[in-house]
Amino acid sequence: MPRFRCRACHRTFSRQSFRADYRHKKPHLNARFLDLMVRCVGQRQAAQSLGVARRTVEHRFRWLALHARAFHRNRLEGRSLLGPFQLDELETLEANRYQPATAAVLIERTTLFIVGTATGPLRRKGRLTPLQRRRRAAHEALHGRRPSQSSGAVGRALAPLTAGAPFVLESDQKPLYRRLGRRLFGARMDWRAHPAWGRRDRANPLFPINHTNARLRHFLARLRRRTWCVSKTLRHLQHHLEIAALWVNYCRGITRRTRTTPAQALRLVHRPFRLEEVLGWRQDWGRLSPALPT
């Protein structure tokens, strides 16, 4: 691989210095690994399919999540999305059934563009049998009472909307959304609540967010409860959501009948990208990151 020398600082560099897979031993595995992570495959099975060690997959998973976060942030930098937006929360587990978790998802309604995601812990609720109450008490005696941080997760998911024009936010009738939205945005937010008990078909006003949540459960093995693939930590669940957002927004078409991606429909990019392209250039330099090919 040819190297070049800067005439100003006299340091040498190559084309690989500006690529996201800089210093990767097997960069050809990145696109295949991303494809496996959005096809409901666990990390152990992905390691077996790629023929690498499980530790290699774990390191590549963290790198991929950081790259996806920076890629999404750079695409939204300096842009103002008009909406309307829809918000909802997914409930899943963290390690076991006595540690439920929430995943807040914010989308642009017309294009199904995933604007933001955030995770947070929840305390197990609902109807519990006497045995389940004793087991929860024993679990809390060992690990402490589990906090319920749904408001923090929703606030982080709404963070991309903190600057811009007035917008419409649609959700179910959970009072937290209205209270938190008024505190963050004031009169700039027009909150429209719809009942959550209606049939979840195309006639439902919340069909876009319900459809997005159903797709996320289908794409990510971590969101399928009572399986070996359930997340052990909320940090890894957040990483997986960011990886899924990268693939859904910039690589996958809105429907199978069209190749138009959500980001392309919002005119954030000019065309859909292949997996090798979104994983090509480094994104951790902000505005100085190399531009994607048009």
N, C-alpha and C positions, 0 to 999 in steps of 0.2 A: 504494500500500500504506500503510495507516494506521500512524502512529508513536505511541508512548506515552512518557510522562515519569515516571521514578521519583520518588516524593515524598520519599524519603530522600536520595538522592545527586543528584537532579535531572538524571540522564543520560537520554537518549532511546534508545529501542530499538523494534524492530518484531517481528512474529512470525517473520520470516525470520532474526532474530539467533539463534534457538534451533534452527534447522534445520541438518541436516548439509550441505546444499548452499548454505550461506551464502557469498555472493560468487561463486557459479558463474555463468558467462556463459550456459550452456545446461544448466540443471538437468534438463530433460526427457529428456536423453540418459542419465542415470545408470542407470535401470532397464533400458533397452535394452542398455546396455554390460555390465551385470552378466549379463544373459541370454546375451549373446554369449560372455562369458568362460567360461561353464560348458557351452558347446555345441561344444567342441573347435575354436574359431576363434582364429586368431592375431591379434596386435594390428594388423598391417598390413591384414588383411582386415576387421577390426572398424572401422578408420578409414574404409575404403572403403564399408562398409555404412552407417555413420553419416553419411558425408559431411563428415568433419572431418579435420584434419591429424593425422599420426601423432604429433606431439609432444603434441597435446591428449589423445590416447588414453593416452600414457605417463604424463602428469600425473594423469589420472583413474584410472589403474590403481593408482598409489601411494596416492592418496587413498582409494580403495575398500578396499585392503588394510588401511590403518590403521583405517578405520571398522569393518571386519569384525572385526579383533582386539579393539577396544574393545567392540563389541557382544557378542561371545562372552564376554569377561571380565566384563562387567556382569551377564550372565545367570547366570554361575557363582559370582559373589561371594556369600558367605554360604551357599552350598549345598554339601551333602556327597553325592556320588554313591556309591551302594552297590555298583555293579557287578553281576555279574562283568565284567571287562574283558579285551580281547584286544589284543595288540601284534604288529606286524610291520613290516618295512622294505621299502620300494620302492627299486629301483635304477634310476637314470636317468643322464643325461649332463649335464655342464656344459661347453657350448661344443663339445667334441669328444670322441671315443671314448677318448682318453688321460686324460680328467679325469672319471671316473665319480663319481657322487654317490648318497647314500642319503637317503631320506625316511622317517622313523619316523612311524607312524600308530597312535594309541591310540583305541580305540572302546569303547563300552558294548555288550556282546554282544547283549542281548535287543532293543535298539532301534536298533542301528547308529548311535548318536550319536557323532560324532567329537569326542572329548574334547580331544585335543592332537595337534599335528604339529610336526615339527622336521626340519631338513635339515643335512647335513654332507658333507664331501668324503671320497672313497675313492681308494685307489690301484688302478690297473688290475691285475687278477689273472686267474687262469685259465690255460688252455693258450695260450701265445703262440708263434707261429712265429719263427724266427730274424730275419726281417725286422721283425716287430712288436716284438721285443725291442730291436732297434737303433733303431727309431723311438721307442720309449718312452724309451730312454736319451738320444736326442737331445732329446726334449721335456723330460726332467728336467734335462738340462744347461743348457737355456735358462731354464726356469721353476723349477727346484728340485724336489727329491723331494716328491711330493704326499703329505700326511699322510692317515691314516685315522682319522677322528673319528666312528666309528659310536657309540661310548659316549657322547660328548657329545650327539649328536642324540637318542639314546634317553633320556638323562637329562632333556633339556628337554621331550620329549614326555610324560614321566611327572610333570612338575612339578605339574600340577593335582591330583595324588593325594597330595601331601606332608602334607596335614592331613585327618584324618577317621578313620573306623572301619576295622577290618580288612577286607580285600578279597581277591578271587581274581583272579589275573592269568594268563591263558592265552596261550601262544605256541608257537613251534616249539622245538626242542631246542638252540638256540644258547646256549652257556654264558654269554655276556655278559649275558643278561637276568636270569638267576638271581643272578649275582655283583653286578650293579648294583642289582637290587632289594633284595637283602639289605643292601647298604650304605646305601641311601636309606630303607628302610622297616623293616628289621629283621624281627622276628617278625610284624609286622602284615600282611605280604604272604604269601599262599598261592600259590606258583608251581606251575602245572600245565603240563607240557610235553607236546606231541604231535608225532609224527613229521611232517616236512614233505614226505616223499616219497609220501604217500597220494594217492589220487585226489581231486581238488578238486570234489566234489559235495556235496549236502546232507547226506550221511552223514558227511562229514568234520567233526570237532569244530572245526576252524578255518575252517569255511565262512563265518561272518560277516565275519571280517577279510579273507579271500581275496576275497569278494564286494565288500567296500568298496574294496579296492585295484584290482580290475578296473573298478569304476565310476569311480574317480578317473582311471585311464588313459583311460577312454572320454570323460570330461567335459573333461579338460584336455589341450590340445594340447602343453603342455610335457613331459608324461610319455611322449609317443610318441617313441621313440628314432629316430635317423637321419632326422630331418625338419628343415626350416628353422625350425620353431617351438620347437626344444629350447632350454632356458634358457641364457642366456649367463652368468648369475651365480646363485649360490645364494640371494641375497637375493630376487630376483624369483621364484624357484621357491617360496620360503617365502610370499611375498605371494599367489601364485596358490592355494596350498593353503589359506590362511586365507579367501580369497574363496570357494573351493569349500565349505569347512566352514560358512560362513554360509548358503549356499544349501541345502546338504544338510540341515542341522540344523533350520532354521527356516522354509523355504519349500517344500521338496519332500517329498512323502509318502514313507513308508518303501517302499511298493510302489505300482504304478500302480492297484491296486484300491482303495486307501484314500487319503484326504486327510490322515491323521494323520501328522504330522511326528515325527522322533525327539525333538525337544525337547518336543513336546506329549505324547508317550508317557511321558517322564520327569517330566512336570508342571512343567517349567520355564516354560512359557508356556501360555496358555489355548486357543490356536487357531493354525492356520497363518497365516503372514503373507504378504502380497503383496510383490513386490519394491519397490514404492513405499513400503511401510510400514517395512521394515527399513532403508531409506535415508532415512527422513524426518527423525527428530530426532537431534541431536548426541549422541554417546556418549563424548566425551572428557572429560566432567566427572565420571565415576564415579557415585556415588550421587546427585549433583545433576542427572544427565541426565534430561530429560523422560521420563516413563513412556510405554510403548507403549499404544495403545488396547486395551481388553479386549473 
